[in-house]
Amino acid sequence: MVRSAPKSALAVGVRTLKFTRGDRALPTTVWYPATGKAGGSPRKDAAVAAGRFPVVLFSHGLHGLPASYQQITTRLAAAGFVVAAPAFPFTNRDANPFKPTDMENQPADGSAVLTALLKLDGKAGDLLAGHLDGGHLGVAGHSAGGFTSAGMLANNRDSRVDAAIVISGGSMGAFRGTRTPVLFVHGDADAVVSYQTGRNAYGATSWPRAFLTLLGGDHGAFLGPGAKGFDQTIKTMTDFLRWTLWGDAAAKARLSADGTRAGVAKFEAKL
């Protein structure tokens, strides 16, 4: 079957699902391409747009929540991806107790969420049934979520993952298994997770890789709409996923232009 990425933005729907891994609660917000007119706020439980869409797991940072990244997740959904964002049990904003060291357990949580979500593709009557492309999966995340994404390529390797985006994060060990394209996004003035941490992770892999540097960027202000570097970040992330998960060669060709603006961002790659 010929697969083709959407040529224009789609409407976005949203739903919440209650997943678990053992006794670990993983409430998950899912944004997805929906029927109707593009633009506006995501519509709760809206009908899914026609087609089958790649799935992207998005992981929040310490003290974060899925909703904290809606400016990213909704744009990815509008571009043709089903985006699943769990709230991790001991690192989300409302966690009690809060345990930053629990981050080491989050790659396995991410895999569990993907497994549970993909089961819905074959569940008669479910909103997402017949719309999830389980053969094309990506992971992305910010800060601790970036480390979580990297961890799904390392000791907790999930062989289903076809692409990864590490934002303001770094490595959780050497990457293993099938070569998988990885995009690193990092501000060169990050005082929380040093820029060098991201550069070290980038330099430690021989897999297809790219690095978007936000010039003067801190730990994540560039993730806010209208902020310096936001446009370069969202365009680069979207086209990276369109290339890796949709096979969109034109998107790959746009990456350098997406991530390059004097005084704002620079892009390098070995893809």
MORAKA-V920701 format. One record per residue. N is the residue number from 1. BURIAL is # if it has 16 or more other ideal C-beta (glycine too) atoms within 10 Angstrom, else .. Layout:
<<N,BURIAL> <N,BURIAL>>
This chain:
<<1,.> <2,.> <3,.> <4,.> <5,#> <6,#> <7,.> <8,.> <9,.> <10,#> <11,#> <12,#> <13,#> <14,#> <15,#> <16,.> <17,#> <18,.> <19,#> <20,.> <21,#> <22,.> <23,.> <24,#> <25,.> <26,#> <27,#> <28,#> <29,#> <30,#> <31,#> <32,#> <33,#> <34,#> <35,.> <36,.> <37,.> <38,.> <39,.> <40,.> <41,.> <42,#> <43,.> <44,.> <45,.> <46,#> <47,.> <48,#> <49,#> <50,.> <51,.> <52,#> <53,#> <54,#> <55,#> <56,#> <57,#> <58,#> <59,#> <60,#> <61,#> <62,#> <63,.> <64,#> <65,#> <66,#> <67,.> <68,#> <69,#> <70,#> <71,.> <72,#> <73,#> <74,#> <75,#> <76,#> <77,#> <78,#> <79,#> <80,#> <81,#> <82,#> <83,#> <84,#> <85,#> <86,#> <87,#> <88,#> <89,#> <90,#> <91,#> <92,#> <93,.> <94,.> <95,#> <96,.> <97,.> <98,.> <99,.> <100,.> <101,.> <102,#> <103,#> <104,.> <105,#> <106,#> <107,#> <108,#> <109,#> <110,#> <111,#> <112,#> <113,#> <114,#> <115,.> <116,#> <117,#> <118,#> <119,.> <120,#> <121,#> <122,.> <123,.> <124,.> <125,.> <126,#> <127,#> <128,#> <129,.> <130,.> <131,#> <132,#> <133,#> <134,#> <135,.> <136,#> <137,#> <138,#> <139,#> <140,#> <141,#> <142,#> <143,#> <144,#> <145,#> <146,#> <147,#> <148,#> <149,#> <150,#> <151,#> <152,#> <153,#> <154,#> <155,.> <156,#> <157,#> <158,#> <159,.> <160,#> <161,#> <162,#> <163,#> <164,#> <165,#> <166,#> <167,#> <168,#> <169,#> <170,#> <171,#> <172,#> <173,.> <174,.> <175,#> <176,.> <177,.> <178,.> <179,.> <180,#> <181,#> <182,#> <183,#> <184,#> <185,#> <186,#> <187,#> <188,#> <189,.> <190,#> <191,.> <192,.> <193,#> <194,.> <195,#> <196,.> <197,#> <198,#> <199,#> <200,.> <201,#> <202,#> <203,.> <204,.> <205,#> <206,.> <207,#> <208,.> <209,#> <210,#> <211,#> <212,#> <213,#> <214,#> <215,#> <216,.> <217,#> <218,.> <219,#> <220,#> <221,.> <222,#> <223,#> <224,.> <225,.> <226,.> <227,.> <228,#> <229,#> <230,#> <231,#> <232,#> <233,#> <234,#> <235,#> <236,#> <237,#> <238,#> <239,#> <240,#> <241,#> <242,#> <243,#> <244,#> <245,#> <246,#> <247,.> <248,#> <249,.> <250,.> <251,#> <252,#> <253,.> <254,#> <255,#> <256,.> <257,.> <258,#> <259,#> <260,.> <261,.> <262,.> <263,.> <264,#> <265,#> <266,#> <267,#> <268,.> <269,#> <270,.> <271,.>>
